Amino acid sequence: MSTNESYDLVVVGSGAAGAMAALRAAHLGLSVLVVEKARKFGGTSATSGGVLWVPNHQLAPNDDSREKTMTYLNAVMPGPVQNDRLQAYLDKAPEMAQFVKSLGIPISVAAWPDYYQAAPSARADRSLIVDTFDGPQLGAYFPLMREQYNRFKVFGRYTMDVMQFFSLSTRAKGWVMTFIKMFWRYWSDLATRKLTARDRRFTMGAALMGWLYKHVFAKGVEVRLDTRLDELVLSDNKVSGVVVSHFGRRYTIEARYGVVLAAGGFEWNQELRDRYFPVPGLTRHSSTPEDANRGEALIAGLKVGAATEHTESGWWIPTMQMPMASASNFEEIHQAAFDVGRPHSVAVNRLGLRFVDEATGYDDFGKAMVADQLKTGANMPCWLVFDATFREKFSAGGIMPNILMPDRKIPPDWWDHYIFRADSIEALAGKIGVPAETLKKTVANMNGYAKTGVDPEFGRGGNAYDQMFGDWNVKPNPCLGSIDKAPYYAVAINCGDLGTKGGLKADARARVLDQNNQPIPNLYAAGNNAGSPFGNCYPGAGGTIGPAMTFGYVAAEDIARRAGKLAAPAAASVRAAA
């Protein structure tokens, strides 16, 4: 397997971490190759919400600071983390965001509350988003970028941005006009309709990746698809390249100064889930691209002696399975992140008992499912129970509101398998195998909470984050509505994920560490390929992509510095990265 290819840097994986590592390195004058095992580029990031959590970002006037951010993080992080790595993130994330802005990418502040609003120094301006992207700007690469899931489209066709999603999912005032405009924009685009059914308007994660790759390709970086990492090459005790395979042909590529592993986590590897997770769950419940993140880069790192951290948990999100309407015998996963906290509903375990503030952040919802499963053995899946009022207004995973998916349009084989319906709570309990009297009492309690506006059990609707996804037409608490209008419904909710929180242990310079906490020369990791700087904590919207892009940026700069393309860091950065 001789090599005749050589680059300064080889990046493994084409999601946000890999794209930023490639872009920053190319911007600093390094030759870069990105290898991606999938047939499309963009990774999980292209299918995501595309939000970055960047505290103290300085993109808009505010009074945030590193000190306030640390006050918040110290209050919400449940366990120990690498402090120098966390400090490096706080130093470099704003710099990374400024770099993105300097390229002309329309990055802006989103009014998205931190996930722990009761914690000191929580805010609602640390999350960043980018504006929509016109897909054909990628030229021939337009059809090769991974497409958004149907859950971010209307009728699997019309893409939505964040505001349109909230407008349509809650049927807010003006939602009909919102849809009409989306419909008209799509069908009036005659040129694109002649070529593809794909919407040329990239939103959310697709917008982020579209903008990044516009600049990656402009720098002449090659993204080589269908190219899987098989192993890392070691020479003189340092990583000197990669062995990859392309439709079965194996070959070696030299990396003169470094390899950045940015190939995602291991959520689609059942063996690794069974090894690391306290409650493994099924790969099939993940909401990331099917069979994509199987941990090949993690395994390659382990083979050269790398250590791991935070592998016991994923970025949890409640999900729901539903058949694909256009493909018999196939199912798809739908996120239910915000559905589980809408008014006129309650989430219960298989004992008929609540176990969480249903409107909490989706990661905490998943943590509660895991904890309840360990405690009772009667969770995973749990049940989302709701009434006809909820059914009229809100989605339940893949079950769209009644106006878009009336009961008469639901295929007969879905009833009592994917969605359950009954004329009474008792009858519904019988169908889903939950103790009827317990479920009746739980529902009665919720109806009482809806009247007072106070949830004494879990505090649902008692903070700004919860309320963001409620219905302000419901009084006195937008997250608590009575469950009293027949028929009654239930769907099973799985403990899904957005990837894994743990991976290779990397330091403040994104260098992969060995079992003795020493850097493995020339080997770097970023994104879900590495352990989260927050440990088992999801501090706010974009808590995955923000660090992914930051440490991709950090890795590129460290490699460029060693290659003589970048001066030594300033004193403050030395302090953070030491």
Backbone torsions as a table, in degrees:
resi	resn	phi	psi	omega
1	MET	NA	59.5	178.8
2	SER	-68.1	155.0	-178.7
3	THR	-110.5	140.6	171.3
4	ASN	-127.0	16.7	177.4
5	GLU	-122.2	139.2	-179.5
6	SER	-146.7	133.1	178.4
7	TYR	-133.3	156.7	172.7
8	ASP	-63.6	-39.1	-175.0
9	LEU	-140.9	133.6	170.2
10	VAL	-113.4	125.1	177.9
11	VAL	-105.4	129.3	179.2
12	VAL	-104.1	111.3	-178.7
13	GLY	109.4	141.5	-172.0
14	SER	-118.4	18.5	175.7
15	GLY	-77.8	-162.6	-173.9
16	ALA	-60.8	-40.9	179.9
17	ALA	-64.3	-47.4	-179.8
18	GLY	-66.4	-40.9	179.9
19	ALA	-62.4	-43.6	179.9
20	MET	-68.1	-41.4	177.4
21	ALA	-58.9	-45.3	-179.7
22	ALA	-65.5	-43.7	-177.1
23	LEU	-66.1	-47.6	-178.7
24	ARG	-65.6	-40.9	-179.9
25	ALA	-64.4	-44.5	179.0
26	ALA	-64.8	-37.2	178.7
27	HIS	-62.9	-29.5	-179.8
28	LEU	-91.0	4.0	173.2
29	GLY	98.2	11.3	177.7
30	LEU	-87.9	149.7	170.7
31	SER	-84.8	131.7	-169.8
32	VAL	-133.0	139.2	170.2
33	LEU	-124.5	133.4	173.0
34	VAL	-106.5	125.9	174.4
35	VAL	-108.8	135.3	-176.1
36	GLU	-136.0	125.0	-175.8
37	LYS	-73.4	-24.3	-178.6
38	ALA	-77.0	169.0	179.3
39	ARG	-86.1	-3.9	175.8
40	LYS	-134.6	153.1	-178.7
41	PHE	-100.6	166.3	179.6
42	GLY	115.7	-20.2	176.0
43	GLY	58.6	-164.3	177.1
44	THR	-61.0	-30.9	-177.5
45	SER	-57.6	-36.4	-177.7
46	ALA	-68.0	-19.5	-179.8
47	THR	-101.2	4.0	-172.9
48	SER	-93.6	-175.3	174.1
49	GLY	-75.6	-14.2	174.2
50	GLY	71.5	26.4	-177.9
51	VAL	-97.7	144.5	177.2
52	LEU	-117.9	127.8	174.0
53	TRP	-91.7	107.6	-177.0
54	VAL	-130.8	91.6	178.9
55	PRO	-67.4	151.0	178.5
56	ASN	54.0	41.7	-172.8
57	HIS	-71.3	-23.7	177.2
58	GLN	64.5	20.2	176.6
59	LEU	-85.4	-14.3	177.9
60	ALA	-150.1	150.5	-178.6
61	PRO	-61.6	126.5	171.9
62	ASN	-161.8	177.3	-177.3
63	ASP	-108.2	24.5	176.1
64	ASP	-70.0	160.1	-179.1
65	SER	-158.0	167.7	175.2
66	ARG	-61.9	-39.1	-177.6
67	GLU	-64.4	-43.8	178.6
68	LYS	-65.9	-38.3	178.5
69	THR	-63.1	-43.4	179.3
70	MET	-66.3	-35.1	175.5
71	THR	-59.6	-45.1	179.2
72	TYR	-64.9	-50.5	-176.5
73	LEU	-63.9	-39.7	178.9
74	ASN	-62.8	-26.8	179.9
75	ALA	-81.4	-23.1	-171.4
76	VAL	-113.5	-19.2	-179.9
77	MET	-75.3	124.4	-171.9
78	PRO	-81.5	-12.8	-175.9
79	GLY	-149.7	179.5	-177.2
80	PRO	-68.7	147.9	175.2
81	VAL	-135.6	171.8	174.7
82	GLN	-77.3	108.7	-174.3
83	ASN	-64.1	-39.1	-179.1
84	ASP	-66.1	-34.4	177.5
85	ARG	-68.8	-40.7	177.5
86	LEU	-64.3	-42.4	178.6
87	GLN	-64.6	-37.4	177.6
88	ALA	-63.1	-38.7	177.3
89	TYR	-61.9	-45.8	-179.2
90	LEU	-64.3	-32.2	178.0
91	ASP	-74.0	-44.1	-167.5
92	LYS	-93.6	-22.6	-178.8
93	ALA	-60.0	-46.8	177.1
94	PRO	-62.0	-36.5	178.0
95	GLU	-64.3	-41.8	176.7
96	MET	-60.3	-44.0	-179.9
97	ALA	-63.5	-38.9	177.2
98	GLN	-65.1	-37.3	176.0
99	PHE	-61.5	-44.7	177.3
100	VAL	-58.5	-46.2	-179.8
101	LYS	-63.2	-37.6	-177.8
102	SER	-64.8	-21.2	178.5
103	LEU	-82.3	-3.9	-178.1
104	GLY	88.6	10.0	176.9
105	ILE	-75.8	127.7	-174.6
106	PRO	-76.6	80.3	-179.7
107	ILE	-98.5	136.5	-175.1
108	SER	-147.9	170.3	-176.8
109	VAL	-83.5	135.2	175.4
110	ALA	-104.9	137.6	179.2
111	ALA	-80.2	70.2	-174.8
112	TRP	-119.1	114.5	-176.3
113	PRO	-63.3	142.2	168.4
114	ASP	-53.1	153.8	-171.2
115	TYR	-74.2	-15.3	-179.5
116	TYR	-120.4	79.7	-171.8
117	GLN	-69.5	-20.4	178.9
118	ALA	-81.1	-11.6	-177.5
119	ALA	-77.0	150.2	178.7
120	PRO	-62.6	140.0	178.2
121	SER	67.3	18.4	170.3
122	ALA	-67.0	148.3	-176.4
123	ARG	-139.1	-177.8	176.9
124	ALA	-132.5	31.3	-178.6
125	ASP	-142.4	25.3	-179.9
126	ARG	-98.7	-7.0	-179.8
127	SER	-96.4	138.2	-178.3
128	LEU	-118.9	148.0	175.6
129	ILE	-134.7	163.1	173.3
130	VAL	-114.0	153.1	-178.7
131	ASP	-73.4	168.8	-177.3
132	THR	-59.4	156.0	-177.2
133	PHE	-125.3	139.4	178.8
134	ASP	-86.6	105.3	-172.7
135	GLY	-49.7	-43.9	-178.9
136	PRO	-61.1	-11.3	173.7
137	GLN	-63.1	-17.2	176.8
138	LEU	-80.8	-3.2	179.2
139	GLY	62.1	-130.4	-177.4
140	ALA	-65.5	-16.7	-179.9
141	TYR	-82.2	-9.6	-176.9
142	PHE	-49.9	-52.7	-177.9
143	PRO	-76.6	-6.5	-175.8
144	LEU	-94.7	-3.5	176.1
145	MET	-86.6	138.7	-178.0
146	ARG	-56.1	136.1	-174.6
147	GLU	-90.1	151.7	176.0
148	GLN	-61.6	152.2	173.9
149	TYR	-68.6	161.2	176.2
150	ASN	-60.5	-25.2	-178.1
151	ARG	-66.9	-18.0	175.7
152	PHE	-101.2	19.0	178.5
153	LYS	-132.1	159.0	172.3
154	VAL	-96.2	126.7	-177.3
155	PHE	56.0	29.7	178.3
156	GLY	66.2	17.4	-172.0
157	ARG	-134.2	-48.3	-171.1
158	TYR	-96.6	117.1	-176.7
159	THR	-73.1	148.8	-179.6
160	MET	-118.7	143.0	166.4
161	ASP	-90.8	-178.9	-173.5
162	VAL	-60.7	-46.3	-177.4
163	MET	-66.0	-39.6	177.3
164	GLN	-65.5	-36.9	177.2
165	PHE	-59.5	-48.0	-179.1
166	PHE	-66.9	-38.0	179.4
167	SER	-61.7	-47.9	-176.7
168	LEU	-76.0	-38.8	-175.6
169	SER	-70.9	-24.2	178.7
170	THR	-108.1	0.8	-176.3
171	ARG	50.3	49.5	178.5
172	ALA	-68.4	165.9	-179.9
173	LYS	-55.5	129.6	179.7
174	GLY	88.2	7.7	-175.4
175	TRP	-65.7	-31.8	179.3
176	VAL	-65.0	-44.6	178.5
177	MET	-64.9	-35.4	176.2
178	THR	-57.7	-45.9	-179.4
179	PHE	-68.1	-40.5	-179.7
180	ILE	-59.2	-42.4	179.2
181	LYS	-64.5	-40.3	177.6
182	MET	-63.1	-43.7	-179.9
183	PHE	-61.4	-47.2	-177.4
184	TRP	-66.0	-42.4	-179.4
185	ARG	-60.2	-40.9	-177.8
186	TYR	-67.6	-51.4	-172.8
187	TRP	-78.3	-19.9	176.2
188	SER	-81.1	-8.1	177.5
189	ASP	-84.6	72.4	-171.3
190	LEU	-64.6	-36.5	-177.4
191	ALA	-61.8	-44.8	-179.8
192	THR	-71.5	-36.6	-179.8
193	ARG	-62.1	-27.1	177.6
194	LYS	-71.9	-23.0	-176.2
195	LEU	-98.0	-41.2	-171.9
196	THR	-159.6	153.9	173.9
197	ALA	-80.0	-9.9	-178.0
198	ARG	-67.7	135.3	177.0
199	ASP	-69.7	128.5	-179.7
200	ARG	-71.7	-15.2	-178.3
201	ARG	-85.3	110.5	178.0
202	PHE	-90.8	130.6	-180.0
203	THR	-127.1	167.0	176.0
204	MET	52.0	-125.9	-177.9
205	GLY	-63.8	-33.7	177.6
206	ALA	-65.2	-36.6	177.1
207	ALA	-64.5	-46.7	178.7
208	LEU	-56.4	-49.4	-176.2
209	MET	-71.4	-32.5	175.9
210	GLY	-60.8	-47.2	178.9
211	TRP	-63.4	-45.4	-179.0
212	LEU	-61.5	-45.8	-175.9
213	TYR	-74.5	-23.8	170.9
214	LYS	-55.9	-42.7	-179.3
215	HIS	-80.0	-33.7	175.7
216	VAL	-59.5	-48.7	-179.0
217	PHE	-68.2	-34.3	178.0
218	ALA	-63.1	-25.9	178.1
219	LYS	-85.1	1.9	177.6
220	GLY	80.9	14.9	179.4
221	VAL	-74.9	133.0	175.2
222	GLU	-89.2	134.0	171.9
223	VAL	-110.9	110.8	-174.0
224	ARG	-97.5	109.8	-176.6
225	LEU	-84.3	170.6	179.4
226	ASP	55.9	29.9	-173.1
227	THR	-126.0	106.6	-172.8
228	ARG	-98.1	138.5	172.6
229	LEU	-71.8	125.0	174.9
230	ASP	-100.1	-42.7	178.8
231	GLU	-162.8	163.3	174.7
232	LEU	-93.9	144.9	179.2
233	VAL	-97.2	128.3	177.1
234	LEU	-108.4	130.1	174.3
235	SER	-138.7	128.0	-179.5
236	ASP	53.1	42.2	176.3
237	ASN	64.2	23.8	173.7
238	LYS	-137.8	155.8	178.4
239	VAL	-76.0	124.1	-175.0
240	SER	-118.9	0.1	179.6
241	GLY	169.7	-169.5	-178.6
242	VAL	-134.6	148.0	167.5
243	VAL	-102.4	124.0	-177.7
244	VAL	-123.5	164.7	175.5
245	SER	-130.9	143.0	-179.2
246	HIS	-131.6	104.0	-175.7
247	PHE	50.3	43.3	174.8
248	GLY	93.2	-16.2	178.4
249	ARG	-86.4	121.2	-179.0
250	ARG	-98.1	138.8	175.7
251	TYR	-154.9	165.9	-174.7
252	THR	-110.3	140.7	175.6
253	ILE	-123.2	127.1	179.2
254	GLU	-79.5	139.6	173.2
255	ALA	-121.0	106.3	-170.9
256	ARG	-66.5	-37.7	-174.0
257	TYR	-119.2	-14.7	179.2
258	GLY	173.4	158.5	170.9
259	VAL	-122.8	127.4	175.4
260	VAL	-105.1	117.6	176.4
261	LEU	-87.8	113.6	-177.9
262	ALA	-138.8	43.9	-171.0
263	ALA	-100.4	22.1	176.4
264	GLY	81.1	-172.2	-174.4
265	GLY	-95.0	-148.6	-174.9
266	PHE	-128.1	23.1	-172.6
267	GLU	-64.7	-19.9	178.3
268	TRP	-97.9	16.7	176.4
269	ASN	-113.7	102.2	-175.1
270	GLN	-63.3	-34.9	179.6
271	GLU	-62.4	-42.6	179.4
272	LEU	-71.5	-36.1	174.9
273	ARG	-59.7	-46.3	-179.6
274	ASP	-62.5	-33.2	-178.2
275	ARG	-74.5	-39.9	-168.4
276	TYR	-104.1	-35.6	-172.6
277	PHE	-84.1	139.6	176.7
278	PRO	-66.2	-34.1	170.8
279	VAL	-126.3	101.6	-166.8
280	PRO	-61.1	-37.5	-172.1
281	GLY	64.0	179.0	-177.5
282	LEU	-107.3	142.9	175.0
283	THR	-54.4	-36.7	-174.4
284	ARG	-62.4	-19.8	-178.9
285	HIS	-85.7	-7.2	178.4
286	SER	-66.7	147.8	178.1
287	SER	-102.1	11.1	175.2
288	THR	-86.3	167.4	-177.2
289	PRO	-52.4	133.7	-170.8
290	GLU	-58.3	129.3	174.7
291	ASP	58.3	24.2	-176.4
292	ALA	-89.2	-61.0	-174.5
293	ASN	-87.1	90.3	-176.4
294	ARG	-105.2	7.4	174.1
295	GLY	79.8	19.0	-179.7
296	GLU	-58.3	-41.3	-179.0
297	ALA	-71.1	-34.2	174.2
298	LEU	-61.4	-47.6	-179.5
299	ILE	-61.9	-41.2	178.5
300	ALA	-61.9	-39.5	177.4
301	GLY	-65.6	-41.8	179.0
302	LEU	-61.4	-34.9	-178.5
303	LYS	-68.1	-21.8	177.5
304	VAL	-103.0	16.0	170.9
305	GLY	95.3	15.1	-177.4
306	ALA	-71.6	150.7	172.2
307	ALA	-92.3	166.2	177.8
308	THR	-126.1	164.6	174.0
309	GLU	-152.8	153.7	174.1
310	HIS	56.4	30.6	-176.5
311	THR	-80.8	1.3	-175.0
312	GLU	-83.7	-2.1	-173.1
313	SER	-145.8	156.1	174.1
314	GLY	-110.2	174.1	168.9
315	TRP	-83.7	90.5	-168.6
316	TRP	-72.5	149.8	173.4
317	ILE	-156.9	134.6	177.5
318	PRO	-67.3	136.2	179.7
319	THR	-132.0	165.5	-178.4
320	MET	-140.6	136.6	179.1
321	GLN	-90.6	143.4	178.2
322	MET	-154.4	145.2	178.2
323	PRO	-62.0	149.8	173.0
324	MET	-80.7	124.0	-173.3
325	ALA	-61.7	-30.3	-174.2
326	SER	-102.5	5.7	-176.7
327	ALA	-141.1	101.2	-177.9
328	SER	-60.7	139.8	176.0
329	ASN	74.1	5.5	176.4
330	PHE	-113.6	144.1	178.1
331	GLU	-118.3	155.8	173.4
332	GLU	-128.5	159.5	-177.9
333	ILE	-98.2	133.6	176.7
334	HIS	-117.8	133.2	174.8
335	GLN	-71.5	145.8	176.8
336	ALA	-128.0	34.0	-171.6
337	ALA	-55.5	-43.1	-175.5
338	PHE	-104.0	-21.3	-179.4
339	ASP	-60.5	-37.8	-174.1
340	VAL	-67.8	-15.1	-179.4
341	GLY	-108.3	6.6	179.3
342	ARG	-70.8	153.6	177.2
343	PRO	-64.6	162.1	-179.4
344	HIS	70.9	29.6	178.7
345	SER	-150.7	165.2	175.8
346	VAL	-151.0	144.0	174.8
347	ALA	-103.8	131.1	-178.6
348	VAL	-133.6	153.3	171.6
349	ASN	-81.0	-174.7	-174.7
350	ARG	-76.8	1.0	170.8
351	LEU	-94.7	-2.1	-179.3
352	GLY	84.2	13.9	-175.1
353	LEU	-108.3	143.6	171.6
354	ARG	-69.8	157.2	-179.6
355	PHE	-143.0	3.1	-173.5
356	VAL	-165.1	158.0	163.3
357	ASP	-70.8	107.3	-172.1
358	GLU	-62.0	-24.3	-178.1
359	ALA	-90.5	5.7	180.0
360	THR	-66.7	173.5	175.1
361	GLY	-57.3	145.4	-173.0
362	TYR	-62.1	-31.0	177.4
363	ASP	-66.8	-42.3	177.9
364	ASP	-67.9	-32.1	174.5
365	PHE	-60.0	-45.4	178.7
366	GLY	-65.1	-41.1	176.9
367	LYS	-58.8	-39.1	179.7
368	ALA	-67.2	-36.3	176.1
369	MET	-62.5	-45.1	179.3
370	VAL	-62.0	-47.4	-178.7
371	ALA	-62.4	-40.6	-179.6
372	ASP	-70.1	-35.5	176.4
373	GLN	-63.4	-43.4	178.0
374	LEU	-64.9	-32.9	-177.5
375	LYS	-80.6	-45.9	-171.3
376	THR	-110.9	-22.2	-172.6
377	GLY	69.6	14.5	-173.6
378	ALA	-125.2	35.6	175.8
379	ASN	-130.5	-179.4	177.3
380	MET	54.4	72.3	9.8
381	PRO	-90.6	161.8	168.5
382	CYS	-108.6	-175.0	-177.4
383	TRP	-122.2	135.1	167.4
384	LEU	-97.9	115.3	-178.6
385	VAL	-107.4	132.4	-177.0
386	PHE	-150.2	167.1	-176.7
387	ASP	-110.9	-173.0	-176.0
388	ALA	-65.9	-29.7	177.7
389	THR	-65.1	-45.5	174.7
390	PHE	-60.0	-47.3	-177.2
391	ARG	-58.6	-32.5	-179.3
392	GLU	-72.3	-32.0	-168.7
393	LYS	-108.1	-30.3	-167.0
394	PHE	-125.4	161.7	173.2
395	SER	-87.7	157.0	174.6
396	ALA	-129.9	88.0	-171.3
397	GLY	65.0	-122.8	-179.9
398	GLY	-85.1	-5.3	178.0
399	ILE	-82.9	108.1	-176.7
400	MET	-75.8	161.4	178.5
401	PRO	-54.9	156.5	-173.8
402	ASN	-53.9	-33.2	-177.6
403	ILE	-67.4	-27.3	179.0
404	LEU	-98.5	-30.2	-178.2
405	MET	-138.8	75.1	-179.7
406	PRO	-64.3	156.5	-178.9
407	ASP	-52.4	-36.7	-177.2
408	ARG	-67.2	-19.0	-179.7
409	LYS	-93.3	-8.5	178.8
410	ILE	-76.6	125.9	-178.1
411	PRO	-55.6	143.9	-176.5
412	PRO	-60.5	-29.3	-178.7
413	ASP	-77.3	-7.3	175.5
414	TRP	-81.2	-31.0	-176.2
415	TRP	-65.5	133.3	179.1
416	ASP	65.3	18.1	171.7
417	HIS	-130.8	-45.5	177.6
418	TYR	-111.7	-34.1	174.7
419	ILE	-136.4	136.8	-175.9
420	PHE	-113.8	145.5	-178.0
421	ARG	-142.8	140.5	176.7
422	ALA	-154.2	162.6	-178.0
423	ASP	-85.7	-6.6	177.9
424	SER	-145.6	159.8	177.6
425	ILE	-63.5	-39.1	-179.9
426	GLU	-61.0	-44.9	-179.8
427	ALA	-66.1	-38.5	178.0
428	LEU	-64.0	-42.5	178.6
429	ALA	-57.9	-41.3	178.6
430	GLY	-62.1	-39.0	-178.6
431	LYS	-68.5	-35.8	-176.0
432	ILE	-99.4	4.1	174.0
433	GLY	73.2	33.2	-180.0
434	VAL	-111.3	139.9	178.8
435	PRO	-54.5	122.0	-172.0
436	ALA	-62.4	-46.4	-176.9
437	GLU	-65.1	-37.4	178.4
438	THR	-66.0	-44.4	-179.7
439	LEU	-65.6	-40.1	177.1
440	LYS	-58.9	-42.8	-179.8
441	LYS	-66.8	-40.4	178.7
442	THR	-61.5	-44.7	179.4
443	VAL	-65.7	-41.8	178.8
444	ALA	-61.5	-40.2	177.0
445	ASN	-61.5	-43.7	-179.9
446	MET	-62.7	-38.3	178.5
447	ASN	-64.8	-36.0	175.7
448	GLY	-67.8	-39.8	178.5
449	TYR	-64.9	-34.7	179.7
450	ALA	-63.3	-34.3	-179.8
451	LYS	-71.5	-41.2	-177.1
452	THR	-86.3	-22.4	-176.8
453	GLY	81.3	8.2	-176.9
454	VAL	-125.6	128.4	175.9
455	ASP	-102.6	97.9	-176.0
456	PRO	-71.6	-15.4	-179.6
457	GLU	-79.3	-52.2	-171.9
458	PHE	-131.2	-0.9	176.1
459	GLY	71.7	28.2	-178.0
460	ARG	-59.5	130.9	179.3
461	GLY	81.0	10.8	-175.5
462	GLY	-94.1	10.1	178.9
463	ASN	-146.8	169.1	-173.2
464	ALA	-65.5	-34.7	179.6
465	TYR	-65.4	-50.1	177.4
466	ASP	-53.0	-48.5	-173.1
467	GLN	-66.8	-24.7	-179.5
468	MET	-58.5	-29.4	-176.4
469	PHE	-109.5	15.3	176.6
470	GLY	-89.3	-165.7	179.8
471	ASP	-123.2	110.3	-174.5
472	TRP	-71.6	-5.6	171.4
473	ASN	-79.4	-11.7	179.4
474	VAL	-94.4	125.1	-178.0
475	LYS	-120.3	149.7	-0.1
476	PRO	-87.7	-6.6	-178.3
477	ASN	-122.2	119.7	-175.5
478	PRO	-66.6	-10.2	-179.9
479	CYS	-102.9	-4.0	-176.9
480	LEU	-122.5	109.0	175.6
481	GLY	-125.3	147.6	-177.8
482	SER	-63.0	146.9	178.2
483	ILE	-111.2	81.4	-169.8
484	ASP	-144.6	12.3	-179.0
485	LYS	-115.5	113.4	179.6
486	ALA	-71.9	156.1	-2.2
487	PRO	-74.8	166.4	179.5
488	TYR	-108.8	149.5	-172.5
489	TYR	-132.5	162.0	173.3
490	ALA	-151.9	144.4	170.2
491	VAL	-131.6	147.5	178.1
492	ALA	-79.4	135.1	-179.0
493	ILE	-115.1	124.6	179.6
494	ASN	-95.9	160.4	172.9
495	CYS	-87.8	87.7	179.4
496	GLY	-87.8	-170.7	-178.6
497	ASP	-153.4	164.0	173.1
498	LEU	-106.0	15.0	-174.7
499	GLY	127.7	-172.3	-178.2
500	THR	-108.1	144.4	180.0
501	LYS	-81.1	-23.8	-174.3
502	GLY	-108.8	160.3	179.1
503	GLY	-176.6	-145.6	178.8
504	LEU	-64.1	140.5	178.8
505	LYS	-79.1	121.0	-179.2
506	ALA	-123.3	154.6	-176.7
507	ASP	-96.6	-167.1	-176.2
508	ALA	-66.5	-17.9	177.6
509	ARG	-102.9	13.9	179.0
510	ALA	69.2	14.1	177.8
511	ARG	-79.1	134.6	178.4
512	VAL	-72.4	134.8	-177.5
513	LEU	-101.3	149.4	176.6
514	ASP	-90.8	-171.5	-176.0
515	GLN	-66.4	-16.5	177.8
516	ASN	-102.2	17.0	179.8
517	ASN	62.9	27.2	175.3
518	GLN	-105.5	141.7	-179.2
519	PRO	-63.5	138.3	170.3
520	ILE	-83.5	113.3	-172.2
521	PRO	-53.9	132.5	175.2
522	ASN	74.8	6.7	-178.6
523	LEU	-114.1	129.2	-177.4
524	TYR	-130.5	159.0	176.7
525	ALA	-146.0	145.7	179.3
526	ALA	-150.3	163.9	-178.3
527	GLY	70.5	-154.6	-178.0
528	ASN	-72.1	-3.5	172.3
529	ASN	-72.0	-18.3	179.6
530	ALA	-116.1	165.1	175.2
531	GLY	-68.4	144.6	179.5
532	SER	-66.1	139.2	175.7
533	PRO	-65.2	-15.9	-179.5
534	PHE	-96.2	2.8	-174.8
535	GLY	65.3	-138.1	-179.2
536	ASN	-89.7	58.8	-178.1
537	CYS	-141.9	142.2	177.1
538	TYR	-122.0	91.3	-168.6
539	PRO	-72.0	-26.3	-177.7
540	GLY	-174.5	171.1	-179.7
541	ALA	-58.2	125.7	-176.7
542	GLY	93.9	13.2	179.5
543	GLY	-68.8	-9.2	173.4
544	THR	-95.3	-54.2	-172.6
545	ILE	-72.6	-34.0	178.6
546	GLY	-56.6	-56.3	176.7
547	PRO	-64.6	-33.9	179.4
548	ALA	-58.8	-50.3	-179.5
549	MET	-69.6	-35.6	-179.4
550	THR	-63.6	-47.6	-177.1
551	PHE	-79.4	-20.9	167.0
552	GLY	-64.0	-42.4	176.7
553	TYR	-63.4	-45.5	179.7
554	VAL	-62.3	-44.7	-180.0
555	ALA	-60.7	-45.6	-179.6
556	ALA	-60.1	-41.3	-179.5
557	GLU	-68.3	-38.4	179.5
558	ASP	-65.4	-40.6	178.4
559	ILE	-67.0	-42.7	178.5
560	ALA	-63.1	-35.5	179.8
561	ARG	-66.3	-43.3	178.5
562	ARG	-67.9	-27.8	178.9
563	ALA	-84.4	0.6	179.1
564	GLY	79.2	19.2	-179.1
565	LYS	-98.8	-5.4	-174.9
566	LEU	-147.3	138.7	-179.5
567	ALA	-69.7	164.7	177.1
568	ALA	-60.7	149.2	-178.0
569	PRO	-68.9	158.5	176.2
570	ALA	-67.6	167.4	-174.6
571	ALA	-57.7	-41.2	-178.4
572	ALA	-62.6	-39.3	-179.9
573	SER	-71.0	-34.8	176.0
574	VAL	-60.8	-42.5	178.4
575	ARG	-58.9	-43.2	-176.3
576	ALA	-69.8	-34.0	-171.7
577	ALA	-99.2	-3.7	-175.5
578	ALA	-63.9	NA	NA
